[in-house]
Amino acid sequence: MKVLCIGSSLLEITCSINEVIKENQTIRITEKNECGGGHAGNIAYLLGKWGVETYIASILGADDAANKIKKEFENIGVKTEYIETSYDKGTGQSIVILNTTSKNRTTFEISSNAYLKKYAFGMAPDIIVVDGNDFNASVAAFDKYPNIPSYLVVNMVNNEVIELCKYVSFIICNKSTAEALTNLTIDYNNSGTLVNVYNKLKQKFNKADIIVTLGERGSMYAINGQVKVMPVVKTNIVDTNGAGDIYAGAFIYGMGRNFGLEKSIAYATIAASLSTTKITSRMSIPGISEVSNYYDNKFGAQNNPNNNVNNVEQAKPEAQPTQEPSPQTPPESAPAPQNPSPAPNANPNAMNMATTEENNVNQ
């Protein structure tokens, strides 16, 4: 399996504080973690770490941050020949301020607003993944390889992203972007509102399978015309940053390995939930063995599609982070798809919807 990821790669700087940010205030920060980031970059990194032949197509500056990011990719086996260098704009940055007490975070993304100029993708991918940050490069890849599975991970909504939704086989979006795409509001006290949002997404983008991540509520999807929700894994949460990218990468891994939709979502849910026990997006990505073992313990090794040795590539060894996060409490429960009847005030003609357990992941 070969995967081409197109979109943002940047330097992620996570700063930990234990107080609320206020205006006209100076806060002294003593703890900082740096690693690569960006939506496409994180997905590519997970796939490379899990043993998939992965290529990243991004634009970086001519600076030390770019060298650090490229080295991280190369150490994990991700191919970097489609990374281009912008000599007039620096590498983008994501500055994350993590409140270690409340576990809330504030993110400042400094974009370079630079885009790929060469679309000579010559590696014949089996899967294309885009994050909506480089419209022209994404369309060029879709046009060049029109008959392979393609995934759009939606992190913002604009006219270009809406247009990309019409190209792809799979759309992965979160609650806020699903609401923006439909002009509808989700009310967790009324399951009919989730069904309505999902139905409208399918009406607008009927060629795509759609996954909607719901933060602490899990993720919403449909099988055989019936909407379901898979709840999250309960963990001792440290940092939810990057959980959405990790969810998307694990889901793409499962689909590429022919796990099927529901088992791929289970893998994605486990991976995203486990990632919240560590700081930063990239250093929190669990290994495939950790996710697979968790699946074994909950659902039985005989039901784990990853245990088919003919279906798994050798995972790459993980580069050690500069600072090891402290050990966390192991997860308490695993996801299981739910499908009760819709709420009494839901549309009787709509598909069934589930309620879920609460936690704070997949954002």
C-alpha positions as CSV (number, residue, x, y, z in Angstrom):
1,M,0.0,0.0,0.0
2,K,1.3,3.4,-1.0
3,V,-0.3,6.6,0.4
4,L,0.2,10.2,-0.8
5,C,-0.6,12.9,1.8
6,I,-1.0,16.5,0.5
7,G,-1.3,19.5,2.8
8,S,0.1,21.2,5.8
9,S,3.4,20.4,7.6
10,L,4.6,22.8,10.2
11,L,6.5,23.1,13.4
12,E,4.3,22.5,16.5
13,I,5.4,24.2,19.8
14,T,3.5,23.1,22.9
15,C,3.9,25.2,26.0
16,S,2.4,24.1,29.3
17,I,1.0,26.4,31.9
18,N,-1.3,26.0,34.9
19,E,-3.3,29.2,34.8
20,V,-5.9,30.9,32.6
21,I,-4.6,33.2,29.9
22,K,-5.9,36.8,30.4
23,E,-5.3,40.0,28.5
24,N,-2.5,42.3,29.5
25,Q,-0.8,39.5,31.4
26,T,2.7,38.2,31.2
27,I,3.0,34.4,31.7
28,R,6.4,32.8,32.2
29,I,6.7,29.4,30.5
30,T,9.3,26.9,31.6
31,E,8.1,23.8,29.8
32,K,8.2,23.5,26.0
33,N,8.0,20.6,23.5
34,E,8.8,21.0,19.8
35,C,7.9,18.5,17.1
36,G,6.5,18.4,13.6
37,G,2.8,19.0,13.1
38,G,0.2,19.9,10.5
39,H,-2.8,17.9,9.6
40,A,-1.4,16.1,6.5
41,G,2.0,15.9,8.3
42,N,0.6,14.1,11.3
43,I,-1.4,11.7,9.2
44,A,1.6,10.9,7.1
45,Y,3.7,10.4,10.2
46,L,1.3,7.9,11.8
47,L,1.1,5.9,8.6
48,G,4.9,5.8,8.3
49,K,5.2,4.8,11.9
50,W,2.7,2.0,11.3
51,G,4.7,0.6,8.4
52,V,2.9,2.1,5.4
53,E,4.9,3.4,2.5
54,T,3.9,7.0,2.7
55,Y,4.8,10.2,0.8
56,I,4.2,13.7,2.1
57,A,3.7,16.6,-0.3
58,S,4.0,19.9,1.6
59,I,5.8,23.2,1.4
60,L,8.4,24.3,4.1
61,G,10.7,27.2,4.5
62,A,14.5,27.3,4.1
63,D,15.1,27.2,7.8
64,D,16.0,25.0,10.8
65,A,12.3,24.2,11.4
66,A,12.1,22.6,8.0
67,N,15.2,20.6,8.6
68,K,13.8,19.3,11.9
69,I,10.5,18.3,10.3
70,K,12.2,16.5,7.3
71,K,14.4,14.6,9.7
72,E,11.4,13.4,11.7
73,F,9.7,12.2,8.6
74,E,12.8,10.4,7.3
75,N,13.5,8.8,10.7
76,I,10.1,7.2,10.6
77,G,10.3,6.2,6.9
78,V,8.1,8.8,5.3
79,K,9.3,9.8,1.9
80,T,10.0,13.5,1.5
81,E,10.8,14.0,-2.2
82,Y,7.5,15.9,-2.7
83,I,8.3,18.4,-0.1
84,E,9.1,21.8,-1.7
85,T,11.1,24.7,-0.3
86,S,9.8,28.3,-0.2
87,Y,12.7,30.7,0.0
88,D,10.7,33.8,0.6
89,K,8.4,32.4,3.4
90,G,9.3,30.5,6.5
91,T,8.0,27.2,7.8
92,G,4.5,27.5,9.3
93,Q,4.1,27.1,13.1
94,S,1.4,26.0,15.4
95,I,1.8,27.4,19.0
96,V,-0.2,25.4,21.5
97,I,-0.8,26.7,25.0
98,L,-1.8,23.8,27.1
99,N,-3.4,24.4,30.5
100,T,-2.2,21.4,32.5
101,T,-4.9,21.9,35.2
102,S,-8.1,22.2,33.0
103,K,-6.6,20.3,30.0
104,N,-7.9,23.1,27.8
105,R,-5.7,24.4,25.0
106,T,-5.3,27.6,22.9
107,T,-3.7,27.2,19.5
108,F,-2.2,29.9,17.4
109,E,-1.5,28.7,13.8
110,I,1.0,30.9,11.9
111,S,0.5,29.9,8.2
112,S,3.2,30.5,5.6
113,N,0.4,30.8,2.9
114,A,2.8,29.1,0.5
115,Y,1.6,26.3,-1.8
116,L,3.1,23.6,-3.9
117,K,4.1,24.5,-7.5
118,K,5.1,21.0,-8.8
119,Y,2.5,18.3,-9.1
120,A,4.7,15.6,-10.6
121,F,3.5,12.8,-8.3
122,G,5.1,9.8,-9.9
123,M,4.8,7.1,-7.3
124,A,1.4,5.7,-8.3
125,P,-0.4,5.9,-5.0
126,D,-3.1,3.4,-3.8
127,I,-4.6,6.1,-1.6
128,I,-4.6,9.9,-1.7
129,V,-5.1,11.9,1.5
130,V,-5.6,15.7,1.6
131,D,-6.3,18.2,4.4
132,G,-7.8,21.0,2.3
133,N,-4.8,23.3,2.7
134,D,-3.5,23.1,-0.9
135,F,-6.5,23.1,-3.3
136,N,-4.5,23.1,-6.6
137,A,-2.2,20.3,-5.6
138,S,-5.1,18.2,-4.3
139,V,-7.1,18.6,-7.5
140,A,-4.0,17.8,-9.6
141,A,-3.6,14.5,-7.7
142,F,-7.3,13.6,-8.0
143,D,-7.2,14.3,-11.8
144,K,-4.0,12.3,-12.2
145,Y,-5.3,9.3,-10.2
146,P,-9.1,9.4,-10.6
147,N,-9.9,5.8,-9.8
148,I,-8.2,5.3,-6.4
149,P,-9.7,5.9,-2.9
150,S,-9.3,9.5,-1.7
151,Y,-9.8,11.0,1.7
152,L,-10.4,14.6,2.7
153,V,-9.8,15.5,6.4
154,V,-11.8,18.7,6.9
155,N,-10.4,21.2,9.4
156,M,-11.9,24.4,8.0
157,V,-14.7,25.3,5.7
158,N,-14.4,27.5,2.7
159,N,-15.3,27.3,-1.0
160,E,-12.2,25.3,-1.9
161,V,-12.9,22.7,0.8
162,I,-16.5,22.4,-0.3
163,E,-15.3,21.8,-3.9
164,L,-12.8,19.2,-2.7
165,C,-15.6,17.3,-0.9
166,K,-17.1,16.6,-4.3
167,Y,-14.0,14.7,-5.5
168,V,-13.3,12.3,-2.6
169,S,-14.3,8.9,-1.6
170,F,-14.3,9.7,2.2
171,I,-14.9,12.8,4.2
172,I,-13.7,13.0,7.8
173,C,-14.8,16.1,9.6
174,N,-15.5,17.2,13.2
175,K,-18.7,18.6,14.7
176,S,-18.0,22.2,14.1
177,T,-17.1,21.7,10.4
178,A,-20.1,19.4,9.9
179,E,-22.3,22.1,11.3
180,A,-20.6,24.7,9.0
181,L,-21.0,22.5,5.9
182,T,-24.7,22.0,6.6
183,N,-25.8,25.2,8.4
184,L,-27.4,23.0,11.0
185,T,-26.7,22.7,14.7
186,I,-26.1,19.4,16.6
187,D,-27.9,19.1,20.0
188,Y,-26.7,16.1,21.9
189,N,-30.0,16.0,23.8
190,N,-31.8,15.4,20.6
191,S,-30.4,12.5,18.5
192,G,-32.5,13.7,15.6
193,T,-30.2,16.7,15.1
194,L,-27.2,14.4,14.5
195,V,-29.2,12.4,12.0
196,N,-30.3,15.5,10.2
197,V,-26.7,16.8,10.0
198,Y,-25.5,13.5,8.7
199,N,-28.4,13.2,6.1
200,K,-27.7,16.7,4.8
201,L,-24.0,15.9,4.4
202,K,-24.9,12.8,2.4
203,Q,-27.3,14.9,0.3
204,K,-24.6,17.4,-0.5
205,F,-21.8,14.9,-1.0
206,N,-23.5,11.7,-2.0
207,K,-20.5,10.1,-3.6
208,A,-18.5,10.0,-0.3
209,D,-18.6,7.9,2.9
210,I,-18.7,10.4,5.7
211,I,-17.3,10.2,9.3
212,V,-18.1,13.0,11.8
213,T,-16.0,13.0,15.0
214,L,-17.9,14.4,18.0
215,G,-15.2,15.1,20.5
216,E,-16.1,13.4,23.8
217,R,-19.2,11.9,22.2
218,G,-17.3,9.6,19.8
219,S,-17.7,9.5,16.1
220,M,-20.7,9.2,13.7
221,Y,-20.9,7.1,10.6
222,A,-23.4,5.1,8.6
223,I,-23.6,1.5,7.5
224,N,-26.3,0.2,5.2
225,G,-28.2,3.5,5.4
226,Q,-28.2,3.4,9.2
227,V,-26.4,6.1,11.3
228,K,-24.4,4.9,14.2
229,V,-22.1,6.4,16.8
230,M,-19.0,4.7,18.3
231,P,-18.1,6.0,21.7
232,V,-14.6,6.9,22.8
233,V,-12.2,5.0,25.0
234,K,-12.0,6.4,28.5
235,T,-8.5,7.6,29.3
236,N,-6.7,9.8,31.8
237,I,-6.6,12.8,29.5
238,V,-3.4,15.0,29.4
239,D,-3.6,16.7,26.0
240,T,-6.2,16.2,23.1
241,N,-4.1,18.1,20.6
242,G,-3.7,16.1,17.4
243,A,-6.3,13.4,18.3
244,G,-8.4,14.2,15.2
245,D,-5.4,13.7,12.9
246,I,-4.5,10.5,14.7
247,Y,-8.1,9.3,14.3
248,A,-8.0,10.1,10.6
249,G,-4.6,8.4,10.1
250,A,-5.7,5.2,11.9
251,F,-8.9,5.1,10.0
252,I,-7.1,5.4,6.7
253,Y,-4.7,2.7,7.8
254,G,-7.6,0.3,8.6
255,M,-9.4,1.0,5.3
256,G,-6.2,0.5,3.3
257,R,-5.8,-2.8,5.0
258,N,-9.3,-3.9,4.2
259,F,-10.5,-3.9,7.8
260,G,-13.9,-2.7,6.8
261,L,-15.6,0.5,7.9
262,E,-16.6,-0.4,11.4
263,K,-13.4,-2.1,12.5
264,S,-11.4,0.8,10.9
265,I,-13.4,3.2,13.0
266,A,-12.7,1.1,16.1
267,Y,-9.0,1.3,15.4
268,A,-9.2,5.0,14.9
269,T,-11.1,5.5,18.1
270,I,-8.6,3.5,20.1
271,A,-5.6,5.3,18.6
272,A,-7.1,8.8,19.1
273,S,-8.1,8.0,22.7
274,L,-4.7,6.5,23.6
275,S,-3.0,9.6,22.2
276,T,-4.7,11.9,24.7
277,T,-2.6,10.5,27.5
278,K,0.6,12.2,26.2
279,I,1.6,15.8,25.3
280,T,1.8,17.0,21.7
281,S,0.2,15.6,18.6
282,R,3.1,13.7,17.0
283,M,4.8,12.3,20.1
284,S,1.5,11.1,21.4
285,I,0.8,8.8,18.4
286,P,0.6,5.2,19.7
287,G,2.3,2.3,18.0
288,I,0.2,-0.1,15.9
289,S,1.0,-2.9,18.4
290,E,-0.4,-0.9,21.3
291,V,-3.6,-0.2,19.4
292,S,-3.8,-3.8,18.2
293,N,-3.2,-5.3,21.6
294,Y,-5.9,-3.1,23.1
295,Y,-8.3,-4.3,20.4
296,D,-7.3,-7.9,21.2
297,N,-8.0,-7.4,24.9
298,K,-11.4,-5.9,24.3
299,F,-12.8,-7.8,21.3
300,G,-10.6,-10.9,21.1
301,A,-7.6,-11.6,19.0
302,Q,-9.6,-13.8,16.7
303,N,-11.7,-10.7,15.7
304,N,-8.7,-8.4,15.1
305,P,-8.1,-7.9,11.4
306,N,-4.6,-6.7,12.1
307,N,-3.6,-10.2,13.2
308,N,-3.7,-11.4,9.6
309,V,0.1,-11.5,9.0
310,N,-0.5,-11.3,5.2
311,N,-2.2,-8.0,5.7
312,V,0.4,-6.1,7.8
313,E,3.6,-4.5,6.9
314,Q,6.5,-4.1,9.3
315,A,6.0,-1.0,11.4
316,K,8.9,1.4,11.7
317,P,10.7,1.9,15.0
318,E,9.6,5.1,16.7
319,A,12.1,7.9,17.2
320,Q,12.4,8.7,20.9
321,P,11.0,12.1,21.9
322,T,13.3,14.5,23.7
323,Q,11.1,14.4,26.8
324,E,9.2,11.3,27.9
325,P,5.7,12.1,29.2
326,S,4.9,10.6,32.6
327,P,3.1,7.3,32.7
328,Q,-0.7,7.5,32.6
329,T,-3.6,5.5,33.9
330,P,-4.4,2.8,31.3
331,P,-7.7,3.0,29.5
332,E,-10.8,1.8,31.3
333,S,-13.1,0.8,28.4
334,A,-13.1,0.2,24.7
335,P,-15.5,1.5,22.0
336,A,-18.4,-0.5,20.8
337,P,-20.9,0.7,18.2
338,Q,-24.3,1.8,19.5
339,N,-27.6,1.9,17.7
340,P,-30.6,2.6,19.9
341,S,-33.9,4.0,18.5
342,P,-34.0,7.7,17.7
343,A,-35.3,10.2,20.3
344,P,-39.0,10.6,20.4
345,N,-38.8,14.1,18.8
346,A,-36.5,12.9,16.0
347,N,-37.7,12.7,12.4
348,P,-39.5,9.3,12.1
349,N,-38.2,8.9,8.6
350,A,-34.6,9.6,9.5
351,M,-32.0,6.9,10.3
352,N,-31.4,5.6,13.8
353,M,-29.0,7.5,16.0
354,A,-27.0,6.5,19.1
355,T,-26.1,8.2,22.3
356,T,-22.5,7.9,23.6
357,E,-20.3,7.9,26.6
358,E,-18.4,11.1,27.4
359,N,-14.8,11.9,27.1
360,N,-12.7,14.6,25.4
361,V,-11.0,13.2,22.3
362,N,-11.3,13.2,18.4
363,Q,-11.5,17.0,18.3
